[in-house]
Amino acid sequence: MKDHAGLSDQPVALEPVGKGNRAAILALELLPEQQEFVASNAESLAEARHDDEAIARAVVAVGRVVGFLMYSAPDDDDEAIIYRFMIDRREQGKGLGRAAVAMALEEIRRLEHIRRVSICYEPENEAARRLYASFGFVEQGLDEDDEMIAVLELSR
Ligand SMILES: CC(C)(COP(=O)(O)OP(=O)(O)OC[C@H]1O[C@@H](n2cnc3c(N)ncnc32)[C@H](O)[C@@H]1OP(=O)(O)O)[C@@H](O)C(=O)NCCC(=O)NCCS
């Protein structure tokens, strides 16, 4: 089927990070004004190498890496935390971020020990606020680093 409206109708897949997609993840870019909203992918990938609990995923649309996310879901906790998420500046506004969040929540929901998902973002990050609120995340207030924490209770 032809897609006249951009990529928003295309499926998005989350893929484990590995040799085949690492360079593409590192090549993803944000708009200058977005760079303070999330650590660089280079930092996140370096962190993931040393953190057994970090689950890093490439966001892939039509065979291309368009974004990156990272979450944790420790076995001894019932809360998953999505703590890195970005879509490349050239791919934003096409519904890919929404599709990626949906896929991440689907993946997390399959982990039976997880009851809630939390996410954090800068309070001035209106795009993130709206996106997460539309999935039912409820803002809890600022943490000690002045980041907004929002939580989604998973219905089981
Ligand atoms: C937040 C981000 C991932 C959204 O990705 P995206 O692919 O552009 O998002 P989508 O096109 O799927 O839009 C989903 C929703 O996000 C919100 N949104 C996206 N861009 C927005 C903007 N510029 N202003 C306000 N809301 C916006 C809207 O609610 C939108 O839904 P709608 O189109 O139905 O109104 C992307 O803007 C990004 O990478 N930002 C920089 C990094 C970041 O802030 N990460 C999140 C904090 S860790």
The ligand as an SDF file (V2000), in Angstrom:
LIG
                    3D

 48 50  0  0  0  0  0  0  0  0999 V2000
    9.9800   13.2080   21.9960 C   0  0  0  0  0  0  0  0  0  0  0  0
   10.3030   12.5610   20.6390 C   0  0  0  0  0  0  0  0  0  0  0  0
   10.9050   11.1910   20.8820 C   0  0  0  0  0  0  0  0  0  0  0  0
    8.9820   12.4120   19.8640 C   0  0  0  0  0  0  0  0  0  0  0  0
    9.2750   11.7100   18.6480 O   0  0  0  0  0  0  0  0  0  0  0  0
    8.4260   11.9490   17.3030 P   0  0  0  0  0  0  0  0  0  0  0  0
    8.7060   10.8090   16.3890 O   0  0  0  0  0  0  0  0  0  0  0  0
    8.6480   13.3110   16.7940 O   0  0  0  0  0  0  0  0  0  0  0  0
    6.9470   11.8420   17.8770 O   0  0  0  0  0  0  0  0  0  0  0  0
    5.6070   11.5490   17.0600 P   0  0  0  0  0  0  0  0  0  0  0  0
    5.6830   12.1210   15.6890 O   0  0  0  0  0  0  0  0  0  0  0  0
    5.2840   10.0970   17.1800 O   0  0  0  0  0  0  0  0  0  0  0  0
    4.5550   12.3950   17.9070 O   0  0  0  0  0  0  0  0  0  0  0  0
    3.9740   11.8210   19.0490 C   0  0  0  0  0  0  0  0  0  0  0  0
    3.4110   12.8800   19.9500 C   0  0  0  0  0  0  0  0  0  0  0  0
    4.4620   13.6140   20.5800 O   0  0  0  0  0  0  0  0  0  0  0  0
    4.0210   14.9590   20.7940 C   0  0  0  0  0  0  0  0  0  0  0  0
    4.9100   15.8340   20.0420 N   0  0  0  0  0  0  0  0  0  0  0  0
    5.8580   15.4710   19.1440 C   0  0  0  0  0  0  0  0  0  0  0  0
    6.5110   16.5640   18.6930 N   0  0  0  0  0  0  0  0  0  0  0  0
    5.9700   17.6090   19.3420 C   0  0  0  0  0  0  0  0  0  0  0  0
    6.2410   19.0050   19.3340 C   0  0  0  0  0  0  0  0  0  0  0  0
    7.1980   19.5390   18.5600 N   0  0  0  0  0  0  0  0  0  0  0  0
    5.5020   19.7930   20.1570 N   0  0  0  0  0  0  0  0  0  0  0  0
    4.5300   19.2760   20.9550 C   0  0  0  0  0  0  0  0  0  0  0  0
    4.2470   17.9680   20.9940 N   0  0  0  0  0  0  0  0  0  0  0  0
    4.9390   17.1570   20.1960 C   0  0  0  0  0  0  0  0  0  0  0  0
    2.6060   15.0390   20.2970 C   0  0  0  0  0  0  0  0  0  0  0  0
    1.7450   14.7270   21.3830 O   0  0  0  0  0  0  0  0  0  0  0  0
    2.5650   13.9210   19.2820 C   0  0  0  0  0  0  0  0  0  0  0  0
    1.3000   13.4040   19.1110 O   0  0  0  0  0  0  0  0  0  0  0  0
    0.2720   14.0920   18.0470 P   0  0  0  0  0  0  0  0  0  0  0  0
    1.0330   14.2150   16.7710 O   0  0  0  0  0  0  0  0  0  0  0  0
   -0.8410   13.1280   18.0110 O   0  0  0  0  0  0  0  0  0  0  0  0
   -0.0790   15.4080   18.6380 O   0  0  0  0  0  0  0  0  0  0  0  0
   11.2650   13.4330   19.7950 C   0  0  0  0  0  0  0  0  0  0  0  0
   10.7410   14.7280   19.7090 O   0  0  0  0  0  0  0  0  0  0  0  0
   12.6710   13.5030   20.3650 C   0  0  0  0  0  0  0  0  0  0  0  0
   13.5260   12.6580   20.0740 O   0  0  0  0  0  0  0  0  0  0  0  0
   12.9590   14.5630   21.1730 N   0  0  0  0  0  0  0  0  0  0  0  0
   14.2810   14.7890   21.7190 C   0  0  0  0  0  0  0  0  0  0  0  0
   14.6720   13.7710   22.7780 C   0  0  0  0  0  0  0  0  0  0  0  0
   13.6510   13.7280   23.8900 C   0  0  0  0  0  0  0  0  0  0  0  0
   13.0980   14.7300   24.2810 O   0  0  0  0  0  0  0  0  0  0  0  0
   13.3950   12.5090   24.4120 N   0  0  0  0  0  0  0  0  0  0  0  0
   12.3790   12.2980   25.4490 C   0  0  0  0  0  0  0  0  0  0  0  0
   12.9010   12.5130   26.8110 C   0  0  0  0  0  0  0  0  0  0  0  0
   13.9980   11.2500   27.3420 S   0  0  0  0  0  0  0  0  0  0  0  0
  1  2  1  0
  2  3  1  0
  2  4  1  0
  2 36  1  0
  4  5  1  0
  5  6  1  0
  6  7  2  0
  6  8  1  0
  6  9  1  0
  9 10  1  0
 10 11  2  0
 10 12  1  0
 10 13  1  0
 13 14  1  0
 14 15  1  0
 15 16  1  0
 15 30  1  0
 16 17  1  0
 17 18  1  0
 17 28  1  0
 18 19  1  0
 18 27  1  0
 19 20  2  0
 20 21  1  0
 21 22  1  0
 21 27  2  0
 22 23  1  0
 22 24  2  0
 24 25  1  0
 25 26  2  0
 26 27  1  0
 28 29  1  0
 28 30  1  0
 30 31  1  0
 31 32  1  0
 32 33  2  0
 32 34  1  0
 32 35  1  0
 36 37  1  0
 36 38  1  0
 38 39  2  0
 38 40  1  0
 40 41  1  0
 41 42  1  0
 42 43  1  0
 43 44  2  0
 43 45  1  0
 45 46  1  0
 46 47  1  0
 47 48  1  0
M  END
$$$$
